[in-house]
């Protein structure tokens, strides 16, 4: 679950099987950088996958 607040930080919550949730709080700028990095990684991975 990702809950961004345009006025401040973004909280990312990961629910685990052991019911020990992990919460990461990032400034919005860091979240934007993370999204860009994931998009670039996805594009690179797509280059190595066979077309279906």
N, C-alpha and C positions, 0 to 999 in steps of 0.2 A: 504494500500500500504506500503510495506517495501522496503527501498532502502539502502542496506548496501554498504559501501565503505571500501574495505579491507585495505585502507590506514589510516582510521580514524574511525569516529563515524558512527552509523547507525541512520537513521531518519525513524520513523514510523509516517505515516500520516493517520488520521482517518477522513473520510468525513462524516459530519453530515447532517441530513435532513434540519437543520436550516442554512446550508451553513456557519457554524462556525467551520471550520476545526481545528482539534487538532493535533499538531505536537509534538512528543516526540523524543528527541535526546539522544541516549545511546552510551556509549563506546562499542566497539565490544565485550569486555569481558562480559559486562552486558547482551548484546544480546544473547551471547552463553549460559549464565546461565539461561536466560529466556526461551530459546528454550529447554534446558534440563529439566527445571521445568515443562513446558507444556507437554513434552513427558512423563514424569513420571506421571503427572496427567491424561493424556489420557490412559495410561496403567492401572492405578487404576480404572478409570471409566469403562473401558472395562470389568473389572472383575465383575462389578455389573450389567452389561447389559445382558439380555438373548441372547443366540446365535440364529441367524436367519438362 
